[in-house]
Amino acid sequence: MPAAEIVGGGVAGLVASIQLAKRGWSVRLHERSDALRAGGNGLPIFENGLRILEALGLGDAIQKRGHQLNKWIIRLSSGQQTHEYEPFTATGGRIVMFQRQALVDPLAEAAAKAGVKIETGSRAVGAEREGVLHLEGGRRLEADLIVAADGIHSVVRKSVAGSLPLGKHRKGAIRLLIPIHPGDFPDGNDRVATEYNDPSGRRIGLLPCSSHTMYMILVALLSDPEALQMPIDPALWKATFPTLGRYIDRVGSSGHYDEYHSIFPPAWHYGKCVLIGDAAHGMTPALGQGANSAMMTAYSLGATDLLSGPLSDALTAWETKIRPLVHFTQKFAEGITEGRLDPKNDIFFSDPALRPLLSADIPNMHFDMPDFRALKLPLSNAV
Ligand SMILES: Cc1cc2nc3c(=O)[nH]c(=O)nc-3n(C[C@H](O)[C@H](O)[C@H](O)COP(=O)(O)OP(=O)(O)OC[C@H]3O[C@@H](n4cnc5c(N)ncnc54)[C@H](O)[C@@H]3O)c2cc1C
């Protein structure tokens, strides 16, 4: 039985582990934390990611643990509404909110059911292209395939591809979950995501993950460090977003701060080591596609026949097929982050030319490349 060692128990590592185990691999997954903990924030999963979850048999989890949105509203910082979208009309598919943990838990259950051996508290410190994984404490494991799913700061990538520069971008974000209070949705519809944009670059997103819990994201330029300090300064955020005091008051000392990074390695595979998820294609979160893309590369890798010929041929064919779609996603997200947001305060994903991406059918490897020429790009230089 071929053996795979997967590093990283995030969305990418879990999806790849399920697929490989289902295809007859003996799979061990290493997560450095002492549990598969996903952090306290939320994720919108678009049709491309939802199709993958369904193909993994997790349609039930979408229904029970996800929260399907029926409206996405864009407002100015004053509260004035500029746009309202129905997800299907805007993107050609569904948008379902998850608390991260509500996504990781069913994936971990499916992995265990598929026979994946999950080792928590197991930290990789390096790898060799010949198919060797080194763990903290001196353990040395040999495998037919080493999968680096250890995120944007991947140590496996560093071992096999060298020290590559991370793309640095001009924004940072504070993310957290807050409780939903009575009156947050005056018309009773709690399936509405709302974004508030200020010309200073400050932005607040409020996206319900359930009837009880809201994902809140506060974004600002790195050149606006007061806005990104932790814990947040409520007075500062309230001054910019005067209608959002009721939510800002719930932040307190919680929240997790991240700067935006991206990575474009020269290749996604090196000998018996392959990169997926953020380790391969970390991107700015402006398009909400990082985790969706991680699932796309993880699922498509796991669905590839890696055994009937030379491994490098199979990995090259896989990368050649899926990378252009993900590369497009990275570049488009970067474009938004660097400031080319529609001056009319329109939202990124409403561009019909993005539909081939947002509803890509990865389980059947059926998708078209979005046509750059058909996009509204180049967008304006507004923040
Ligand atoms: C501010 C911000 C907002 C975002 N918003 C969105 C969004 O709205 N929608 C979206 O789709 N994406 C979003 N993303 C991106 C998304 O979080 C990532 O693309 C996604 O989590 C990548 O999944 P992954 O499994 O590749 O990596 P990760 O989620 O980073 O998981 C990597 C795992 O590997 C483990 N690990 C790391 N190093 C080691 C090691 N040495 N040994 C063992 N284990 C290790 C980590 O503990 C972790 O569990 C956002 C990101 C940021 C920073």
The ligand as a Tripos MOL2 file, in Angstrom:
@<TRIPOS>MOLECULE
LIG
   53    58     1     0     0
SMALL
NO_CHARGES

@<TRIPOS>ATOM
      1 C1         -7.3230   37.8550    7.2870 C.3       1 LIG1
      2 C2         -7.6540   36.6140    6.5130 C.ar      1 LIG1
      3 C3         -8.9540   36.4360    6.0520 C.ar      1 LIG1
      4 C4         -9.2810   35.2910    5.3150 C.ar      1 LIG1
      5 N1        -10.5490   35.1650    4.8380 N.ar      1 LIG1
      6 C5        -10.8440   34.1240    4.0390 C.ar      1 LIG1
      7 C6        -12.1520   33.9970    3.4680 C.ar      1 LIG1
      8 O1        -13.0370   34.8230    3.6930 O.2       1 LIG1
      9 N2        -12.4150   32.9270    2.6620 N.ar      1 LIG1
     10 C7        -11.4550   32.0020    2.3830 C.ar      1 LIG1
     11 O2        -11.7420   31.0520    1.6360 O.2       1 LIG1
     12 N3        -10.2070   32.0910    2.8930 N.ar      1 LIG1
     13 C8         -9.8950   33.1310    3.7080 C.ar      1 LIG1
     14 N4         -8.6400   33.2320    4.2310 N.ar      1 LIG1
     15 C9         -7.6180   32.2850    3.7910 C.3       1 LIG1
     16 C10        -7.7390   30.9510    4.4760 C.3       1 LIG1
     17 O3         -7.6780   31.1090    5.8570 O.3       1 LIG1
     18 C11        -6.6030   30.0520    4.0050 C.3       1 LIG1
     19 O4         -6.4710   30.1060    2.6090 O.3       1 LIG1
     20 C12        -6.8470   28.6120    4.4130 C.3       1 LIG1
     21 O5         -6.9600   28.5040    5.8070 O.3       1 LIG1
     22 C13        -5.7040   27.7460    3.9160 C.3       1 LIG1
     23 O6         -5.8630   26.4310    4.3950 O.3       1 LIG1
     24 P1         -4.5970   25.4980    4.5580 P.3       1 LIG1
     25 O7         -5.1340   24.2150    5.0880 O.co2     1 LIG1
     26 O8         -3.8100   25.4990    3.3080 O.co2     1 LIG1
     27 O9         -3.6700   26.2080    5.6450 O.3       1 LIG1
     28 P2         -3.9530   26.5680    7.1650 P.3       1 LIG1
     29 O10        -5.3720   26.8410    7.4170 O.co2     1 LIG1
     30 O11        -2.9540   27.6230    7.5150 O.co2     1 LIG1
     31 O12        -3.5900   25.2210    7.9390 O.3       1 LIG1
     32 C14        -2.2620   24.8010    8.1020 C.3       1 LIG1
     33 C15        -2.2160   23.8060    9.2470 C.3       1 LIG1
     34 O13        -0.8970   23.2860    9.3320 O.3       1 LIG1
     35 C16        -0.4850   23.2830   10.6770 C.3       1 LIG1
     36 N5          0.9650   23.3860   10.6620 N.ar      1 LIG1
     37 C17         1.7030   24.4620   10.3110 C.ar      1 LIG1
     38 N6          3.0060   24.1790   10.4100 N.ar      1 LIG1
     39 C18         3.1070   22.8890   10.8080 C.ar      1 LIG1
     40 C19         4.1960   22.0240   11.0780 C.ar      1 LIG1
     41 N7          5.4610   22.4540   10.9590 N.pl3     1 LIG1
     42 N8          3.9470   20.7580   11.4590 N.ar      1 LIG1
     43 C20         2.6610   20.3120   11.5910 C.ar      1 LIG1
     44 N9          1.5920   21.1000   11.3690 N.ar      1 LIG1
     45 C21         1.8040   22.3730   10.9720 C.ar      1 LIG1
     46 C22        -1.1770   24.4830   11.2890 C.3       1 LIG1
     47 O14        -1.2660   24.3930   12.7050 O.3       1 LIG1
     48 C23        -2.5360   24.4190   10.6040 C.3       1 LIG1
     49 O15        -3.4380   23.6000   11.2970 O.3       1 LIG1
     50 C24        -8.2820   34.3330    5.0240 C.ar      1 LIG1
     51 C25        -6.9850   34.5010    5.5130 C.ar      1 LIG1
     52 C26        -6.6670   35.6300    6.2510 C.ar      1 LIG1
     53 C27        -5.2410   35.8020    6.7670 C.3       1 LIG1
@<TRIPOS>BOND
     1     1     2 1
     2     2     3 ar
     3     2    52 ar
     4     3     4 ar
     5     4     5 ar
     6     4    50 ar
     7     5     6 ar
     8     6     7 ar
     9     6    13 1
    10     7     8 2
    11     7     9 ar
    12     9    10 ar
    13    10    11 2
    14    10    12 ar
    15    12    13 ar
    16    13    14 ar
    17    14    15 1
    18    14    50 ar
    19    15    16 1
    20    16    17 1
    21    16    18 1
    22    18    19 1
    23    18    20 1
    24    20    21 1
    25    20    22 1
    26    22    23 1
    27    23    24 1
    28    24    25 2
    29    24    26 1
    30    24    27 1
    31    27    28 1
    32    28    29 2
    33    28    30 1
    34    28    31 1
    35    31    32 1
    36    32    33 1
    37    33    34 1
    38    33    48 1
    39    34    35 1
    40    35    36 1
    41    35    46 1
    42    36    37 ar
    43    36    45 ar
    44    37    38 ar
    45    38    39 ar
    46    39    40 ar
    47    39    45 ar
    48    40    41 1
    49    40    42 ar
    50    42    43 ar
    51    43    44 ar
    52    44    45 ar
    53    46    47 1
    54    46    48 1
    55    48    49 1
    56    50    51 ar
    57    51    52 ar
    58    52    53 1
@<TRIPOS>SUBSTRUCTURE
     1 LIG1         1 GROUP 0 **** ****
